[in-house]
Amino acid sequence: MNHNQRIIKAGGACGVLGILIYILLALSDPYIGPQTKTAQEFLAAWGTPKYVAVNMAIHFLLAGAAVLWIVSFVGINRLLGWEQPSLIIHIGTILGIIACAVLAQMMIVQGSVMSKMGQVFLAAANENEQQSAAALYRGLRFIDYGMDLTFDMFFFTAWILLGISMLRHRSFGKLFGGIGIGFFGLAALTNLRSAPDPPAFDVGPIAGLWALAVYIQMLRTAKSVGTPQTD
């Protein structure tokens, strides 16, 4: 196995693992921790030492998935560009890596705000301080909206550019590339239309399944990749 094949296989494996972590946490989210309806109930429950640890573990897992996706972008860059490198592939890769870094930061910030504000709520001396803590918490959570939109801007653009590169690539072709461009183009439009609020219908999970198929295809086709010729 040559160097390019190892990078592509590592990228595909990291991409699959990252998607599986995302799916697992998304499916288990309603069943993790106490069920709450208000910000006060949430802070009272999740500010306890037990759930602070659980909350931070969840967010570190999600941040870890983002780190895995950084490796996946390096792998797909090598697969798409090994025969004929192009500016579109390089720009798409850079944007994807930036997006994943933003996502990792967002997860750690989000988890820290949730945990620390829960502790502040529980340490409040009276009901007025608790209400102030809950109001501050709700305001701080709007930071997530801006960071999420930043992630979307880089992530969607990255996959649209890489989708364009897939159209004529022998490992993917028009079907893979066209579906990716369509999914992420639609996701970009719906997010822009509803900004700063999240869209009523999130295309992201469906696009995530497409990305999973891309990563599996990377693993399948890695063995056909040789060492590119140098000038």
C-alpha positions in Angstrom: 0.0 0.0 0.0 1.5 3.3 -1.0 1.4 6.6 0.8 -1.6 8.0 -1.1 -3.6 4.9 -0.4 -2.9 5.1 3.3 -4.0 8.7 3.4 -7.2 8.0 1.5 -8.1 5.0 3.6 -7.4 6.9 6.8 -9.6 9.8 5.5 -12.4 7.4 4.6 -12.2 5.6 7.9 -12.2 8.8 9.9 -15.1 10.1 7.9 -17.2 7.0 8.5 -16.4 7.0 12.3 -17.2 10.7 12.6 -20.6 10.2 10.8 -21.4 7.2 13.1 -20.6 9.2 16.2 -22.9 12.0 14.9 -25.7 9.6 14.1 -25.4 7.7 17.5 -25.5 10.9 19.5 -28.4 12.4 17.4 -30.5 9.2 17.9 -29.7 8.9 21.7 -30.1 12.6 22.5 -33.7 12.3 23.7 -32.8 9.6 26.1 -29.7 11.1 27.7 -30.1 12.8 31.0 -33.3 14.1 32.7 -36.1 15.5 30.5 -36.7 19.2 31.0 -39.1 21.8 29.6 -37.7 25.2 30.8 -34.3 26.8 31.0 -34.6 26.7 34.8 -35.3 23.0 34.9 -32.5 22.4 32.4 -29.9 24.3 34.4 -31.0 22.8 37.7 -30.6 19.3 36.3 -27.5 19.7 34.1 -25.6 21.8 36.6 -25.0 18.9 39.0 -21.6 17.3 38.9 -22.9 14.1 37.4 -24.5 15.7 34.4 -21.7 18.3 33.9 -19.4 15.3 33.3 -22.0 13.7 30.9 -22.6 17.0 29.1 -18.9 17.7 28.5 -18.3 14.1 27.4 -21.0 14.4 24.8 -19.6 17.7 23.5 -16.1 16.4 23.4 -17.3 13.4 21.4 -19.0 15.8 18.9 -15.8 17.9 18.8 -13.9 14.7 18.2 -16.1 13.9 15.2 -15.2 17.3 13.8 -11.5 16.4 14.2 -12.1 13.1 12.4 -13.7 15.0 9.5 -10.6 17.2 9.2 -8.7 14.0 8.4 -11.4 12.9 6.0 -11.0 16.2 4.0 -7.3 15.5 3.7 -8.1 12.1 2.4 -10.6 13.2 -0.1 -8.2 15.9 -1.3 -5.7 13.2 -2.0 -8.2 11.0 -3.8 -9.7 13.7 -6.0 -6.4 15.4 -6.8 -3.9 12.5 -7.2 -4.4 12.4 -11.0 -5.0 16.1 -11.8 -4.8 18.5 -8.8 -6.9 21.6 -9.2 -7.5 24.9 -7.4 -11.2 23.9 -6.7 -10.1 20.8 -4.8 -7.6 22.7 -2.7 -10.0 25.5 -1.9 -12.8 23.0 -1.0 -10.4 21.1 1.3 -9.2 24.3 3.1 -12.8 25.4 3.6 -13.8 22.0 4.9 -11.0 22.0 7.4 -11.8 25.5 8.6 -15.5 24.4 9.0 -14.6 21.4 11.1 -12.3 23.6 13.3 -15.3 26.0 13.8 -17.5 23.0 14.7 -15.1 21.7 17.3 -14.8 25.1 18.8 -18.6 25.5 18.9 -19.1 22.2 20.6 -16.6 23.0 23.4 -18.0 26.5 23.9 -21.6 25.2 23.9 -20.8 22.4 26.4 -18.9 24.8 28.7 -21.7 27.4 28.7 -24.3 24.8 29.5 -22.3 23.3 32.3 -21.0 26.5 33.9 -24.4 28.3 33.7 -26.0 25.2 35.4 -23.5 25.6 38.2 -24.2 29.3 38.5 -27.9 28.6 38.6 -27.5 26.0 41.4 -25.3 28.4 43.4 -27.8 31.3 43.1 -28.8 32.6 46.5 -32.4 33.3 45.6 -35.1 33.1 42.9 -34.2 36.4 41.4 -30.6 35.3 40.9 -31.8 32.1 39.4 -34.0 34.0 36.9 -31.1 36.2 36.0 -28.9 33.2 35.4 -31.6 31.6 33.2 -32.0 34.8 31.2 -28.3 35.1 30.7 -28.1 31.4 29.7 -30.8 31.9 27.0 -28.9 34.9 25.6 -25.6 33.1 25.5 -27.1 30.2 23.7 -27.8 32.5 20.7 -24.1 32.6 20.2 -24.6 29.0 18.9 -26.7 30.4 16.0 -23.8 32.6 14.7 -21.2 29.9 15.1 -23.5 27.3 13.4 -24.0 29.7 10.5 -20.3 30.2 10.2 -19.8 26.4 10.1 -22.5 26.0 7.5 -21.0 28.7 5.3 -17.6 27.0 5.1 -18.9 23.4 5.2 -21.5 23.7 2.5 -19.2 25.7 0.2 -16.5 23.1 0.7 -18.7 20.2 -0.3 -20.2 22.0 -3.3 -16.7 22.6 -4.6 -15.7 19.0 -4.0 -18.9 17.9 -5.6 -18.0 19.8 -8.7 -14.6 18.0 -8.7 -16.4 14.7 -8.4 -18.4 15.1 -11.5 -15.7 13.9 -13.8 -13.7 11.8 -11.4 -13.7 8.1 -12.1 -14.2 7.2 -8.4 -17.4 9.2 -8.1 -18.9 10.6 -11.3 -21.9 12.7 -12.1 -24.3 10.8 -9.7 -22.2 11.3 -6.6 -21.2 14.9 -7.6 -24.6 16.0 -8.7 -26.3 14.7 -5.5 -23.8 16.4 -3.3 -24.0 19.7 -5.1 -27.8 19.5 -4.9 -28.0 18.6 -1.2 -25.5 21.2 0.0 -26.7 23.9 -2.4 -30.3 23.4 -1.0 -29.0 23.4 2.5 -27.1 26.7 1.9 -30.3 28.3 0.5 -32.5 27.2 3.3 -30.0 28.4 5.9 -29.6 31.7 4.3 -33.3 32.2 4.0 -34.0 31.5 7.7 -30.9 33.2 9.1 -30.2 33.8 11.9 -32.7 31.2 13.0 -32.2 27.5 12.0 -34.3 26.4 9.0 -37.6 24.7 9.6 -36.4 21.7 7.6 -32.7 20.7 8.0 -31.2 19.1 5.0 -28.0 18.4 7.0 -28.8 14.8 8.2 -29.7 13.7 4.7 -26.6 15.3 3.3 -24.7 13.5 6.1 -25.8 10.1 4.6 -24.5 11.2 1.3 -21.1 12.1 2.9 -21.2 8.6 4.5 -21.5 7.1 1.1 -18.6 9.2 -0.1 -16.4 8.0 2.7 -17.3 4.4 2.0 -16.5 4.9 -1.7 -13.1 6.3 -0.6 -12.4 3.1 1.2 -13.5 1.0 -1.8 -11.4 2.9 -4.4 -8.3 3.7 -2.4 -6.5 0.6 -3.7 -6.7 1.9 -7.3 -4.8 5.0 -6.5 -1.1 5.2 -7.5 1.5 7.7 -6.9 0.9 10.9 -9.0 3.6 11.8 -11.5 5.8 14.8 -10.7 6.9 17.4 -13.1 
